[in-house]
Amino acid sequence: MATSEQAGAPRRVRKNGKRVPGGSAVSRVHEETVARIERSMGSLGTAAIASMDKRLPWFRAMSAENRSWLGLVAQAGIAAFVDWIRHPERDRPAVAGEVFGTAPRELARAVSLQQAVEMLRVIIDVVEAQVNELAAPGGETELREAVLRYTREVAFGAAQVYARTAEARGAWDARLEALVVDSLVRGETEESLRSWASALNWSSSPVAVIAGTVDGAGTVDGAGTVDTEETAALIDDLRTDAKRARLDVLAGVQGNRLVVLLGGTDDPLLAAERFSGRFGSGPLVVGPVVADLRSASVSARAALAGLRAAAAWPDAPRPVSADELLPERAMDGDTDARAELVTQVYEPLLAGGSALVDTLATYLEQGSSLEATARMLFVHPNTVRYRLRRVTELTGFTPSDGRDGFALWTSIVLGRLAAKPSLAAR
């Protein structure tokens, strides 16, 4: 007939020579072994540090402060092991707090999980090398079993600590990234913006901003807030796409807008095509390329203004440059677009002579007809052709092209309005 222990009764361990209920499944370590380890704790810690210094190049390269902290972690690990084998009723050692709690959180950034495992391996090797000296006569096997189980628990504890650190770091990075994008949208250019981006390992240039919409990236509530988990997943997908393209990305969702800060490309339109599938079905507008993060607010303003005005051009390409939406932006009240059309188009035309503006305005009014324009101005059609070529040279816009003609006509209107005398001056 099976005994109670064979039938699945609670396991028992020996304590002070008696069997007690509960406790660890690991054999009781002899008290003389525990006493020997306690007396050797200092030498074991010293030997572990010496071995790490010899076997781990990254440990030798660390600052004195971090080396000191790791020494304390090693000492704490040995002390926690002694405490655990002294109390066999504890099923598992509390390594997360007792071992890794001795070091500051910043140490997790200086030491990777792989390095922590390497350090653990060195410490265990030091202990195992002295098992014969540390164990009481006949207790070598039980000590090795205890060391093996403790090693497993410390490894799990290390993974838990690093997982919590990574989770906290990820949450902090997400908040910081949102803060950078929000600052750019608001047009802030303080030095703190560069510091925040630097904390996110951002150093790319040139820079451009892409603005679009999101649909299906989470439910937008009355306050304009998108589901956090789905937003995080969307931004993670963008980072993955950017990494494959060897580009840097910072992104943020604001209401139903997705704003992406793109670094490391001279052709943001081409890059935007890679990410177009991550945006909603609405317009996708790319701001102008700027030199660095300090100037990124200029690109952000243009991209967002283009996104607001894009409804006026339903057949716009996707993605579309914010510069191609200058007329729509100007009509929508974008002062930057108005100023650019006046200074970059109207004023160069005036500088080329009043005949250019008159010829261009007449040409556009006459439905882009060379002959009608020549009759209205009493000049030869070749003269009209020459003047229109001159318009293209000065502005980059071709009057015979529908979109370019629209931009030129808008520029003339804005230029004339800007030059008109105010009513108060009359």
C-alpha positions in Angstrom: 0.0 0.0 0.0 1.3 3.5 -0.9 2.5 5.8 1.9 1.0 9.2 2.5 4.0 10.9 0.8 3.6 8.6 -2.2 -0.1 9.3 -2.3 0.6 13.0 -2.9 0.7 14.3 0.7 2.7 17.5 1.3 6.4 17.1 1.1 8.4 17.4 4.3 11.9 18.5 5.0 14.2 18.0 8.0 14.8 20.9 10.4 17.0 20.5 13.4 17.0 16.7 12.7 13.2 16.5 12.5 10.8 16.2 9.7 8.4 19.2 9.4 5.4 19.7 7.1 5.7 22.0 4.0 9.0 23.5 2.9 11.2 23.3 -0.1 11.5 20.4 -2.4 15.2 20.8 -2.3 17.1 18.7 0.2 18.0 20.3 3.5 21.6 21.7 3.4 23.6 20.6 6.3 24.0 23.2 9.0 27.8 22.9 9.0 27.7 23.7 5.3 25.6 26.8 5.9 28.1 27.9 8.6 31.1 27.3 6.3 29.4 29.4 3.6 28.6 32.2 6.1 32.3 32.3 7.2 33.4 32.5 3.5 31.0 35.1 2.3 33.6 37.9 2.2 36.1 35.8 0.4 33.5 34.5 -2.0 32.5 38.0 -2.9 36.1 39.1 -3.4 36.8 36.0 -5.6 33.6 36.7 -7.6 34.7 40.3 -8.3 38.2 39.2 -9.2 36.9 36.6 -11.6 34.5 39.1 -13.3 37.4 41.5 -13.7 39.4 38.7 -15.3 36.7 37.2 -17.5 34.4 40.1 -18.5 35.9 42.8 -20.6 32.8 45.0 -20.3 33.1 44.8 -16.5 36.7 46.1 -16.6 35.6 49.0 -18.9 32.9 50.2 -16.4 33.2 53.2 -14.2 34.4 52.7 -10.6 30.9 53.5 -9.3 29.1 50.9 -11.4 31.8 48.3 -10.6 31.2 49.0 -6.9 27.4 48.6 -7.4 27.9 45.3 -9.2 30.2 44.2 -6.3 27.3 44.9 -3.9 24.9 42.9 -6.1 27.3 39.9 -6.1 27.7 40.1 -2.3 23.9 40.4 -1.9 23.4 37.4 -4.1 25.7 35.3 -1.9 24.0 36.5 1.2 20.6 35.8 -0.2 21.7 32.3 -1.0 22.9 31.7 2.5 19.6 33.1 3.9 17.6 30.8 1.6 19.4 27.6 2.5 19.2 28.5 6.2 15.4 28.6 5.9 14.4 25.5 3.9 10.7 26.2 4.6 10.8 28.9 1.9 9.9 27.4 -1.4 11.5 30.1 -3.5 14.2 32.8 -2.6 13.1 36.4 -2.9 15.9 37.3 -5.2 14.3 40.2 -7.1 14.3 42.5 -4.0 17.1 41.0 -1.9 19.7 40.7 -4.8 18.8 43.3 -7.4 17.2 45.7 -5.0 20.6 46.8 -3.7 21.5 48.5 -6.9 20.0 51.7 -8.3 17.6 51.5 -11.3 20.0 53.3 -13.5 22.4 50.3 -13.3 19.9 48.3 -15.5 20.7 50.8 -18.3 24.4 50.4 -17.9 24.3 46.6 -17.7 22.3 44.6 -20.3 20.4 41.5 -19.4 23.0 39.4 -21.3 25.8 41.0 -19.2 23.8 40.3 -16.1 23.5 36.6 -17.0 27.3 36.5 -17.8 28.0 38.0 -14.3 25.7 35.4 -12.7 27.5 32.6 -14.5 30.9 33.9 -13.2 29.6 34.1 -9.6 28.1 30.6 -9.7 31.4 29.3 -11.2 33.2 30.7 -8.2 30.9 29.1 -5.8 30.9 25.7 -7.5 34.7 25.7 -7.7 34.7 25.8 -3.9 31.9 23.3 -3.2 34.3 20.7 -1.8 35.7 23.2 0.7 32.4 24.8 1.6 30.3 21.6 1.9 30.3 19.5 5.1 31.6 15.9 4.6 29.1 14.1 2.4 27.1 17.3 1.7 28.6 18.1 -1.7 25.7 16.9 -3.7 23.0 18.6 -1.8 25.0 21.9 -2.0 25.4 21.6 -5.7 21.6 21.0 -6.1 20.9 24.0 -3.9 23.3 26.2 -6.0 21.6 24.9 -9.2 18.1 25.8 -8.1 19.2 29.1 -6.7 20.9 29.9 -10.0 17.6 29.3 -11.8 15.7 31.6 -9.4 18.3 34.4 -9.8 18.1 34.1 -13.6 14.3 34.4 -13.4 14.6 37.3 -11.0 17.0 39.1 -13.3 14.6 38.7 -16.2 11.8 40.0 -14.1 13.8 43.1 -13.1 14.8 43.8 -16.6 11.3 43.3 -17.9 10.0 45.8 -15.4 12.7 48.3 -16.3 12.0 47.9 -20.0 8.3 48.4 -19.4 8.9 51.5 -17.4 11.5 52.8 -19.9 9.1 52.1 -22.8 6.3 54.0 -21.0 8.6 56.9 -20.3 9.9 57.0 -23.9 6.3 57.0 -25.2 5.4 60.0 -23.1 8.6 61.8 -24.1 7.9 61.0 -27.8 4.4 62.4 -27.5 5.8 65.5 -25.8 8.3 66.1 -28.7 5.6 65.7 -31.3 3.2 67.9 -29.4 5.8 70.6 -29.0 6.5 70.6 -32.8 2.8 70.9 -33.5 2.5 73.9 -31.2 5.5 75.5 -32.9 7.8 75.3 -29.9 11.6 75.4 -30.6 13.1 75.6 -27.1 16.4 73.9 -26.3 14.5 71.4 -24.2 13.1 70.0 -27.4 16.5 68.9 -28.5 17.2 67.4 -25.1 14.1 65.4 -25.2 14.8 64.1 -28.7 18.4 63.3 -27.6 17.0 61.2 -24.8 15.2 59.2 -27.5 18.5 58.7 -29.4 17.4 61.1 -32.1 20.3 62.7 -34.1 19.2 62.5 -37.7 19.1 65.2 -40.3 17.6 66.5 -42.5 14.1 66.4 -41.1 10.6 66.5 -42.5 7.1 66.1 -41.0 4.3 63.9 -42.4 0.7 64.6 -41.4 -2.3 62.3 -42.0 -5.3 60.9 -40.4 -6.0 57.7 -38.5 -9.1 55.5 -38.9 -9.2 52.1 -37.2 -6.3 53.0 -34.9 -8.6 53.1 -31.9 -11.9 54.7 -30.9 -11.8 58.5 -30.5 -13.8 59.7 -27.6 -15.5 63.0 -27.0 -12.2 64.5 -25.8 -10.4 63.5 -28.9 -8.4 60.7 -27.3 -7.4 57.6 -29.2 -7.2 54.2 -27.6 -3.8 54.0 -26.0 -3.0 50.4 -26.8 -3.9 50.6 -30.4 -2.0 53.9 -30.8 1.1 52.3 -29.3 0.8 49.4 -31.7 0.5 51.8 -34.6 3.5 53.7 -33.6 5.5 50.5 -33.1 4.6 49.4 -36.6 5.8 52.8 -37.9 9.1 52.3 -36.1 9.5 48.9 -37.6 8.9 50.3 -41.1 11.4 53.1 -40.5 14.1 50.7 -39.2 13.8 48.6 -42.3 14.2 51.8 -44.4 17.1 52.9 -42.2 15.3 56.1 -41.1 14.5 57.6 -37.8 11.0 58.2 -36.7 9.1 60.0 -33.9 5.3 59.8 -34.1 2.3 60.9 -32.2 -1.5 60.6 -32.5 -3.5 63.7 -31.7 -7.2 63.2 -32.0 -7.7 61.7 -35.5 -4.4 63.1 -36.8 -1.2 61.1 -37.0 2.0 63.2 -37.1 5.3 61.6 -38.0 8.7 63.3 -37.7 11.0 61.7 -40.2 14.8 62.0 -40.1 17.6 60.9 -42.4 16.1 61.4 -45.9 16.3 64.0 -48.6 13.2 62.7 -50.4 10.4 62.6 -47.8 7.7 62.1 -50.4 9.3 58.8 -51.4 9.7 57.8 -47.7 6.1 58.8 -47.0 5.0 56.2 -49.6 6.5 53.5 -47.4 4.4 54.6 -44.5 1.2 55.5 -46.3 -0.5 52.2 -45.4 -0.1 53.0 -41.7 -2.2 56.2 -42.1 -6.0 56.5 -42.6 -7.7 56.8 -45.9 -7.6 60.6 -45.9 -5.0 63.0 -47.3 -1.3 62.5 -46.5 0.7 65.7 -46.6 4.5 66.0 -46.4 6.1 69.2 -45.1 9.2 70.7 -46.6 12.7 69.3 -45.7 14.5 71.3 -43.0 18.0 71.2 -41.7 17.5 69.8 -38.2 15.1 69.3 -35.4 15.3 73.0 -34.3 13.6 73.9 -37.6 11.2 71.0 -37.7 8.3 73.2 -36.5 8.3 74.9 -39.9 7.8 71.6 -41.6 5.1 70.6 -39.1 3.2 73.8 -39.6 3.2 73.4 -43.4 2.2 69.7 -43.2 -0.7 70.4 -40.8 -1.9 73.4 -42.8 -1.8 71.3 -45.9 -3.8 68.5 -44.1 -6.5 71.1 -43.2 -6.7 72.5 -46.7 -6.4 69.3 -48.7 -10.1 68.8 -48.9 -10.1 71.7 -51.5 -8.1 69.4 -53.8 -9.9 66.1 -53.8 -7.7 64.7 -56.6 -4.4 65.5 -54.9 -1.8 62.8 -55.1 -1.2 60.7 -52.0 1.2 61.6 -50.5 1.3 65.2 -51.6 3.8 67.9 -50.8 2.6 70.8 -48.6 4.2 73.2 -51.2 1.8 71.8 -53.9 -1.1 72.9 -51.6 0.1 76.5 -51.3 -3.0 78.0 -53.0 -5.4 76.0 -50.9 -3.5 76.7 -47.8 -3.4 80.4 -48.6 -7.2 80.5 -49.1 -7.7 78.6 -45.9 -5.9 81.4 -44.0 -2.4 80.0 -43.7 -0.2 83.1 -43.3 3.0 81.1 -44.1 1.5 80.0 -47.5 0.4 83.6 -48.3 3.7 85.0 -47.5 5.5 82.4 -49.5 3.4 83.0 -52.6 3.9 86.7 -52.4 7.6 86.6 -51.7 8.5 83.7 -53.9 6.2 84.2 -56.8 4.6 87.7 -57.0 7.6 89.8 -56.0 10.0 88.1 -58.4 7.5 88.7 -61.2 7.3 92.4 -60.3 11.1 92.5 -60.2 11.1 91.1 -63.8 9.1 94.1 -65.0 5.4 95.1 -64.9 4.9 93.6 -68.4 5.4 90.1 -67.0 2.6 90.5 -64.4 0.2 92.1 -67.0 1.0 89.4 -69.6 0.5 86.6 -67.1 -2.7 88.0 -65.7 -4.1 88.6 -69.2 -3.1 85.1 -70.3 -4.9 83.5 -67.3 -8.0 85.7 -67.8 -8.1 84.7 -71.5 -8.2 81.0 -70.7 -4.5 80.4 -71.5 -4.9 81.5 -75.1 -1.7 82.9 -76.7 -3.5 84.6 -79.6 -6.2 86.2 -77.4 -3.5 87.4 -75.0 -1.5 88.9 -77.9 -4.6 90.7 -79.2 -5.5 92.1 -75.8 -1.9 93.4 -75.3 -1.3 94.4 -78.9 1.9 92.4 -79.1 3.0 89.4 -81.3 2.2 85.9 -79.9 6.0 85.2 -79.8 6.3 88.1 -77.4 3.7 86.4 -75.2 5.6 83.1 -75.4 8.8 84.8 -74.4 7.2 86.5 -71.4 5.6 83.3 -70.2 8.9 81.4 -70.4 10.4 84.2 -68.3 7.6 83.7 -65.7 8.6 80.0 -65.5 12.2 80.9 -65.1 11.5 83.3 -62.3 8.9 81.3 -60.3 9.2 77.6 -61.3 5.6 77.5 -62.2 4.4 76.9 -65.8 1.4 79.2 -66.7 0.0 76.6 -69.2 -0.3 74.0 -66.5 -3.7 74.0 -64.7 -2.3 73.7 -61.2 0.6 76.0 -61.8 -1.7 78.6 -63.4 -3.9 78.4 -60.3 -0.9 79.0 -58.0 0.2 81.9 -60.2 -3.2 83.5 -60.3 -3.5 83.1 -56.5 -0.1 84.7 -56.1 -1.1 87.7 -58.2 -4.3 88.2 -56.2 -2.5 88.0 -52.8 0.3 90.2 -54.0 -2.1 92.9 -55.2 -4.0 92.7 -51.9 -0.8 93.0 -49.9 0.2 96.1 -51.9 -3.1 97.9 -51.7 -3.2 101.0 -49.5 -5.1 100.6 -46.2 -8.4 102.4 -45.7 -6.9 104.2 -42.7 -4.2 105.8 -44.8 -6.8 107.5 -47.0 
